[in-house]
Amino acid sequence: FTFLSGAERSSPFLVEDHQIVIHIDSTRLPYLHDRRNVKLLKLNPGLLFPWAQRIIWQDVKLMKRRMRNDLPVDYCQHFEVTTEKPGVCVSFQSLPAHKFAIGQASAVTLRNHCDAIIKAAKRRPTVSDDLSVLSNQCDHYYNIHEKDTPESVIFRQEPLIDSAFMAFDMRRESCRMYIGRLFCSWLDEIHCYSDRDQVSFSTAFSSSGLHLARASEGLSKGLTIYEDSDGSPMVHFTSPVCHWYNHLFSTCTLTVLGSPAQNAPRVPSDQNKKIRVSLIVAGTLQRFLFKSTVEKVIAPLTASEIEVDYYLSLSTSKAKAYRADAGYTGHAEPDIGSDADSIPTLIESMLSQKNAHARVISIKQDIDIDSDEMLQDHRARAKIEHPNEDPDQRFPVLDMRSFALKRTVVANRNLLKLHLAVQYLWREAVRHESESGHQYDYVLFMRDDSLWLSKFDLAKLLVAGDHDVYVPACDARSPPLHPQEINDHILISKRSSADVFGNYYSTLFETDTQKCMRRLGFKDRGCNSEMLLKFVMEEHGIDAGRVGQGLIPFQRSMQVKLPDGSSKVCFHKFCQSVQDPMVTDSIDQCKNIDWTAVFQ
């Protein structure tokens, strides 16, 4: 069922897309703002659906989540694990230590949550509640729980939730009674104070007569249960780590609570199990290099009886290069021909010959970032904050030096297009996992211009150490990497961390780029793409292994079409390592070639 207000219908019920849409006449509801009115629907599950045995409430905002793991894949299984298995009446999602929940604070407390709400609301003039009321409400709650009472003990345990997702078991009379009393008290608080239900929840919950079960005292187990005076489990708080902000809701919840999640990260446990690897490649047709990937990556992998799937997204439009004045970028050409219509068939044939599978081959004119809602919202805010600037000037990369302004806008758009294309491919890969019943063990996120110079040996790479993701060390590069940078030319990831990189486009919009900038100490520059990647890895607790170039023997390169019709390959972006260096004497770096003389 979906509740919808503001639309006139001859009938209040309509079946749309497998949902029963219930149209609500807002004029007949008691409050001025729908934000407060919706709480009457949200917090009355037993009254609205008295016949239902199991009820799940999900805010409509969650339907806009872009990442697969943000929502349950199987709602019945989710209910079974979070509610039925613990034997509770209701399951809540704990509030995580995230900037959207507590701002820059480190602890998940009601005070920090209130402060974060007030700070965010000051930037949104359309909020319906009075911020002074909200501030007084938070102070009032702390004041009434100063004394050591049973209610105060529960309140001080900071039982904070995200009310956007709740599961109710209505089959027992005791559960129906408890949920009714709890939610009636909760609605009383909302009626008297602000319409922020998450702020009033801890006070309503602390007065509901429950106490923390002894078996729940170890939060690391991910099982927090509150029981009544008879010792019956009543409420379950899912681990805050599993919150959708962390893009783990559908897998982490099931994994933490001991149920085999269909999409939970795993690695081969049986030596006889076939290893599965996917290659995710995105970029432009003009710069696409494919032959070396087939011969030096895919062929060695399949020869080792590793199953390989290939996902490709290319745009045919000639995107403006970040450094368009390099003298050669406009003369780049692909190494398998430039006929976009015939390339998919050619790629499928070349992969088939190496016993690999072409899962997605997408070749289109351009990657449409302008229609993306997240970017539209970000651009709208940017125009308000910096009306005289290009809305893409400061995100995701910030460089306000006068000579870098135009090229930074180009770089930002190219970066967003790249990662949106990668995200599309990744979702297709995850969908294939779900349909096939098999998950990839490793994922290679590669650029379009990858030129492999010798055979890639996955087993040899893994011997270098157990890491979540492997990247070229690039520690012999000139100029050297900044201490806050990590090479982003390729990512060889375990499946357990691949969602972060596959959904990197969406992750960027949830990343505190200002926090990344603050650790640099620059006034006119923020984090570049390699700094952002390192920052995101650290924020997600991903262990990156920096290995020698000889273990990942490739360079980002370009095949340049010369005036006489021949071609020359050069290293477009060069990396080298101190240990396990790669021999590259036979190919020049593009920057060292006099292109003016070549094209005169």
C-alpha positions, 0 to 999 in steps of 0.5 A, spaced: 500 500 500 502 507 498 499 513 501 498 519 496 496 526 498 495 532 494 491 528 488 484 528 486 481 521 484 474 519 484 476 513 488 481 513 493 484 506 491 488 505 485 492 499 483 499 502 480 505 498 479 503 492 483 501 497 489 494 499 492 495 507 492 491 510 497 489 517 496 489 521 502 485 528 502 489 532 506 484 537 507 480 532 512 487 531 516 488 535 523 494 538 521 496 544 517 503 540 514 503 533 511 509 532 515 505 532 521 499 528 518 503 522 515 505 520 522 498 519 524 498 513 518 505 511 520 504 510 527 497 507 527 499 500 523 494 496 527 488 501 526 489 502 519 490 494 517 487 491 523 487 484 519 494 484 517 499 479 521 505 482 519 506 489 517 512 493 514 512 501 514 517 504 509 518 511 508 517 513 500 524 517 501 527 510 501 524 508 494 529 513 491 535 510 494 539 508 488 543 502 491 541 495 491 543 493 498 539 499 501 533 496 501 531 488 502 531 484 496 526 479 500 521 483 505 519 476 508 526 474 509 527 480 512 521 480 517 523 473 519 530 475 521 529 481 524 522 480 527 520 473 527 527 470 529 528 474 535 521 473 537 519 480 538 513 485 536 517 490 533 524 491 529 527 498 529 533 500 525 538 503 530 541 510 528 548 510 525 554 514 526 553 518 520 553 525 518 546 525 516 544 523 523 549 526 528 553 531 523 560 532 525 559 529 532 562 522 534 557 519 538 550 517 537 546 521 542 539 525 542 543 531 543 547 530 537 542 528 533 538 534 535 544 539 533 544 536 526 537 536 525 537 544 527 543 545 523 541 542 517 534 545 517 537 552 517 539 551 510 532 549 508 526 554 509 521 549 507 521 545 514 515 545 517 517 545 525 519 551 529 526 550 530 526 553 537 520 548 539 525 543 537 531 545 541 526 546 547 524 539 546 531 536 546 532 540 553 526 538 556 527 531 555 534 531 558 531 535 564 526 530 565 531 524 565 536 527 570 534 523 576 535 515 576 528 512 575 527 506 570 525 510 565 531 515 565 536 509 565 533 507 558 533 514 556 540 514 557 542 508 553 540 512 547 535 508 544 535 512 537 532 509 531 531 511 524 523 511 523 523 510 515 523 503 516 519 499 521 517 491 522 511 489 526 509 482 528 501 483 530 499 476 531 500 476 538 495 480 543 501 482 547 504 485 541 498 489 539 497 492 546 504 494 546 505 497 539 498 501 541 501 504 547 508 505 545 505 509 538 500 512 542 505 515 547 509 517 541 504 521 537 502 525 544 509 527 544 509 529 536 502 533 537 505 537 543 512 538 540 516 538 533 514 533 528 520 530 528 518 523 530 526 520 531 527 526 536 521 524 541 522 516 540 527 515 546 522 518 551 516 515 548 520 508 548 523 509 555 516 510 558 514 503 555 516 499 561 521 495 557 529 494 559 535 491 556 535 484 556 542 481 558 543 477 552 543 484 548 549 487 552 554 485 547 552 490 541 558 487 537 553 481 536 548 486 532 542 483 536 539 488 541 533 486 545 529 489 550 524 485 554 518 486 558 518 485 566 516 477 564 522 477 560 519 476 554 522 479 548 518 485 545 523 490 541 529 489 537 534 494 534 538 492 528 545 494 528 547 501 526 552 498 522 547 495 517 543 502 516 542 504 508 547 510 509 552 504 509 549 501 503 549 494 507 541 494 509 539 488 505 545 484 506 548 486 513 542 485 517 541 478 514 549 476 515 549 479 522 543 476 525 545 469 522 541 468 516 544 466 509 544 472 505 543 471 498 547 477 496 552 477 502 559 478 501 563 471 500 569 469 498 571 461 496 571 457 502 572 450 498 578 450 494 574 446 488 569 452 488 570 455 481 572 463 482 568 468 479 571 475 476 568 480 473 571 486 469 567 493 469 570 498 464 567 505 462 569 510 458 569 513 451 570 509 444 575 514 442 580 512 447 578 504 448 584 499 448 581 492 448 586 487 445 591 487 451 586 486 456 583 480 452 590 477 451 594 479 457 588 479 463 582 475 460 586 469 457 590 468 463 584 468 468 580 463 464 586 459 462 586 458 470 579 456 470 577 462 473 570 464 470 570 471 467 564 476 465 565 482 462 561 489 462 563 495 458 560 502 457 562 506 452 560 513 449 561 515 442 561 523 443 568 526 443 568 528 450 573 534 452 579 532 455 581 535 462 588 537 459 585 538 452 591 542 450 596 536 450 596 536 443 595 529 442 588 527 445 584 529 440 587 524 435 586 518 439 583 512 436 580 505 439 585 499 437 579 495 435 576 499 430 571 505 430 565 502 427 560 503 434 555 498 430 560 492 429 564 493 436 559 489 440 559 483 436 567 483 435 568 484 443 563 478 444 567 474 439 573 475 442 571 474 449 568 467 447 574 465 444 577 466 450 571 462 454 569 469 457 562 472 457 560 479 455 554 480 460 553 488 458 556 491 452 553 498 452 555 503 446 551 510 446 552 517 444 553 520 451 552 518 459 546 523 461 548 526 468 543 532 467 537 527 468 540 524 475 536 527 481 542 527 485 546 531 481 540 536 479 539 537 487 546 538 488 546 543 482 540 547 484 544 548 491 550 550 488 547 555 484 544 558 490 550 558 494 555 560 488 550 564 483 556 566 479 559 560 478 558 554 474 554 549 478 559 543 477 565 548 479 566 545 486 563 538 486 566 533 486 573 536 485 574 543 488 580 547 485 579 555 485 586 557 482 584 561 476 588 557 471 584 551 473 577 553 473 575 551 466 579 545 466 576 543 473 569 543 471 571 539 465 574 534 470 568 534 474 563 532 469 568 527 466 568 524 473 561 524 474 560 521 467 565 515 468 562 513 475 555 513 473 557 509 467 560 504 472 554 504 477 550 502 471 554 496 469 555 494 477 548 494 478 547 489 472 553 485 475 549 485 481 543 483 478 546 477 474 549 475 481 542 474 483 539 471 477 545 466 477 545 465 484 553 466 484 557 472 486 563 474 484 569 473 488 573 479 485 572 485 481 576 489 476 574 496 475 578 498 469 579 505 465 577 505 458 585 506 456 588 500 460 594 497 456 597 491 459 604 490 457 605 483 460 600 477 463 596 478 469 597 473 475 591 474 480 594 468 484 601 472 484 597 478 486 593 475 492 600 472 495 602 480 496 597 480 502 590 479 504 587 486 502 580 488 501 582 492 494 589 492 490 591 498 487 598 500 484 603 503 489 605 508 484 611 510 489 616 511 483 612 516 480 614 523 478 611 528 481 610 523 487 603 522 490 601 526 495 600 523 502 593 523 502 592 520 495 591 513 492 592 511 485 585 510 482 587 508 475 585 501 477 581 497 483 582 490 484 577 489 489 574 483 493 567 482 492 566 484 500 568 491 498 566 492 491 559 495 492 563 501 495 566 502 488 561 500 484 556 505 487 561 510 487 557 515 483 552 515 489 557 515 494 560 521 492 554 525 494 554 522 501 561 524 502 563 530 506 568 533 501 569 539 506 572 534 511 576 531 506 579 538 504 580 540 511 585 535 512 589 538 506 590 545 509 589 548 502 585 555 502 583 554 494 583 547 493 579 541 495 581 533 494 582 531 487 579 524 485 585 520 488 584 524 494 577 523 494 578 515 493 583 514 499 578 518 503 572 514 501 576 508 503 578 510 509 571 512 511 568 505 509 574 502 513 577 499 506 584 496 507 587 498 500 594 494 498 599 498 494 602 493 490 608 494 485 607 495 478 609 488 476 603 485 479 598 489 475 602 490 469 599 496 465 599 503 464 593 508 462 595 509 454 593 512 448 593 510 441 594 516 437 593 516 429 598 519 426 598 524 419 600 518 415 595 513 417 599 509 422 598 509 429 603 510 435 602 508 442 604 512 448 603 512 456 598 517 457 598 517 465 604 513 467 605 509 474 611 506 476 613 502 483 619 502 487 618 494 488 616 490 483 617 495 477 615 494 470 619 494 464 617 500 460 623 502 456 619 500 449 614 505 449 614 513 450 610 517 455 605 522 451 608 528 455 615 527 452 613 527 445 613 533 441 606 533 438 607 540 435 612 537 430 608 530 429 602 534 427 605 540 423 
